[in-house]
Amino acid sequence: MFEPLGQSPMTGGVATFTTSTLAVGTTKVRAVYEGDLDFITSMSAWLSQVVDQ
C-alpha cells in the first residue's frame, strides 16, 4: 500500500508540490488527479526520485 505525500491545488492547469520528507535513496513517486465534474481521475507513470543527502 502506498500513502500520499500530500496534495496541491491546480493553478492554470498546473500543480506544484514540494516535500522534505523523502528518505535518502531512490523512491518511486507518481501524481494522481482525483478528477472533478469535467475530468476523470488520472495517474502519471511511476517516476524514480533520487535523494542524495
Buried (B, 14 or more C-beta within 10 A) or exposed (E): EEEEEEEEEEEEEEEEEEEEEEEEEEEEBEEEEEEEEEEEEEEEEEEEEEEEE
